[in-house]
């Protein structure tokens, strides 16, 4: 990230995150039943908004596939694994899971990931 001075001139680079920060990353792929795409999109969008308000949530993104109709991906970044695990029992997570059962074409594909940076590629 660049800091700016007058008239938008660049002054210098500022690292937004310390090098020693370990993030817990979760990704979930969801596939809607035919005709339920808009319903699933709305459900996941609400979940994302509520999840972003949770303590220790760094970010949550919702994206929709351009190659496979009705497929959505949710990517969550947490400060630590404990915060991510606590979120599994949170009201918004339980509510989303219950509501999604009838509109999903298959069980969601969920995974835990580690962040890879250029520093890790030595």
N, C-alpha and C positions, 0 to 999 in steps of 0.2 A: 504494500500500500504506500502511496506517495503522499507526503504532506505538501500542501500548496501555500504559496505566499500570495502577495498582491497580484492581481490580474491572472491568477491561475498558474504562475510559474512554479516549476517543481523545485523543491528545496532539498529533498533527500528521502531515502527509503526508510520506512519504519516497519519492522516486523510486527504483525498483529498478534501472533501467538508465539509463546516461548517454545524453544526447541524441545524441551523435556515434557511437553504436554502429551499424555496418552489419551486418545479418544476411543470410546466404545462405539462401533458402528453396526447398525442393524439394517438389513434390507429385506423387504417383503414384496413378492410379486403376487398380484391378485388378478384373477381372470373372471370377468362377469359372465353370467349366463346370457345367451342371446336375448336382446330386448331389455336387459337390466343394466346396460352400460352407464346411462345417466344416473341411475339410482346409486350404483357403486361409486361413481365419481363424486357425487354429493356426499355420500357417507365418508369416503376417505378424505375429502376436503375438510369436512367438519373435524374429523379425527386429527388431521394435521394442525389445524388452527388451535385446538385444545392442547395437543401435545407440546406445541411450541411454548406454552405457558408453564410447563412443568419445570420444577427446580432441576438444574443441571442439564437441561436440554440445550445443546448448542444450536441445532438446526434440524428441521425436518423438511424434506422435499417430496412432492408428489408429481410424478410424470406419467404421461400416457404414451403407450407405444404407437408409433406411426406405421409399423409393419404388421401388427396383429391387433385387430379390432377387439376392444373390451379388455385389454391387458394394461394394468397399472403397476407402477413401481413406487414404493415408499422407502425413502432412505433417511434414517435417523442417525444423528450424531450426538453422543452423550459424553459428559465430562468423565464418567467412570462407569465400570460395569455394574456397580451397586445401584446407581441411579437408573440405569437401563432396566435392571431386574425389577426394581420397585415399580417402575412404570407398567410392567406387565400386569400388575394387580390394580392399577389405577382405574377409576370409574370410566374414563373415556376409552380405555383399551377394552375393557369388558363389554361396554355398550357397543362398540364397533364390532367386536367379534360376534356377539349375539345377533346383531342386525345383519351381518354379512352372510350368515349361514345359508339363508334362503336365496341369495342372489349371486352366490359364487358358483362357477362352473366346476371348480375343483378346490381341493384344500390349498391354502396359500403356501407358497414356497418361501420360507423364512431362513435367513442366514445371518451369522455373526461374522464381522470382518475386522481386520486390523488396517490402519492407515499405513500406506507405503509412501515414503517421501524420497526425494533424490538422495538424501543423506543415508538412506538404508541400502542404496544400490552400489556401495563401494565394492 
